[in-house]
């Protein structure tokens, strides 16, 4: 039977599953199918899919889920992405949207955040008393207790429990492969945002009536102010990707592996190059989750400075959308790659962290700057896509094309500059952010509709932007 939100495409190298409305699918273009066919040439691949936000990337499209068995499996830096561990984090406050009604107050808050989180790409972070080695080895559990403010208040503790994974264990001897200059640079960048599509956004929630009971269990309410953070593993993940991709390419040459795309890197999971990448990737995942946590700690201080010491700031959830990880599906252990896709587990799934076992965990889906973001929860039917959904709106045009096609006035209008409901930005020169304007992205509402109609997940709350901090 015809399904306008799902199709299985028979490519020369194998089947590709696409979860997207017809309009979104046909707008993807032929290049995404060409890239999928290259990916499907990797030996022993079990499954590959695109979510509705899929668009062309390096070696692999953003919006890809790819699955191998552990035995005979392959691992691919290209199907993880260069920003290893890039993901989302959302915190809830005890403030209401009315508390941030004045544009001047939102600007004051943005300045307080900027004071603590540098937006220049190479600036030193707010945190200078951390041991990078502890963060890489232990993730959140390697942070000093003073940066985990609820560690000793069990009833309110969310920092270490409301996360997809706070620590990935790996062979720590692999860390010796990273050169000393990268250690120094990565230490400086702990607690920093980075540029591109990374952001810190202040939002107001609107609960979906159909999932109001779930929202209440999560502590959500209409008009509540929340903070969404999008960032990854900074230069550490970039270094891991660069060093390991070189070793993987050498392994491919020795083993006679390859496709028509020279940028598509992969190696047997049980090879030396595959194991090297796996373990160093886990160190980057530890860096990424700690980096988002540290920024949230800094934002918490900025809120308290702006609104007073009684301001509350609890973790809703932290998750990734660029990684590979061993997961159990059915009774089998599999190696799942997600590049620009988000894990969304339903109620009762054993993979949920304990606080969300009964409801399913929050799936955090950002929109584009100036448009809504979403908090979703996985559906049982999502098992057919290994519980993967979109990771955002997805680009519709390149950065250069956006700069050429979108005017400053169009960008300003989409951000409601000068109006009472202006989305306050930390940059007064809008020219520097045009490549990240809403016009660069697909319609996030259409993306979310495809996910919902494909029965992969449902909406718990919609998040309207109030202010945004972007890097340069």
Buried (B, 14 or more C-beta within 10 A) or exposed (E): EEEEBBBEBEBEBBBBBBBBBEEBBEBBEEEBBBBBBBBBBBEEBBBBBBBBBBBBBBBBBBBBBBBBBEEEBBBBBBBBBBBBBBBBBBBBBBBBBEBBEEBEBBBBBBBBBBEBBBBEBEBBBBBEEBEBBBBBBBBBBBBEEEBBBBBEEEEEBBBBBBBBBBBBEBEEEBBEBBEEEBBEBBBBBBBBBBBBBBBBBBBBBBBBEEBBEBBEBBEBBEBBBBBBBBBBBBBBBBBBBEBBBEBBBEBBEEEEBBBEBEBBBBBBBBBEBBBBBBBBBBBBBBBBBBBBBBBBBBBBBBBBBBBEEEBEBBBBBBBBBBBBBEBEBEEEEBBBBBBBBBBBBBBEBEBBBEBBBEBBBBBBBBBBBBBBBBBBBBBBEBBBBBBBBBBBBBBBBEBEEBBEEBEBEBBBBBBBBEEEEBBBBBBEEBEEBBBBBBBBBBBBBBBBBBBBBBBBBBBBBBBBBBBBBBBB
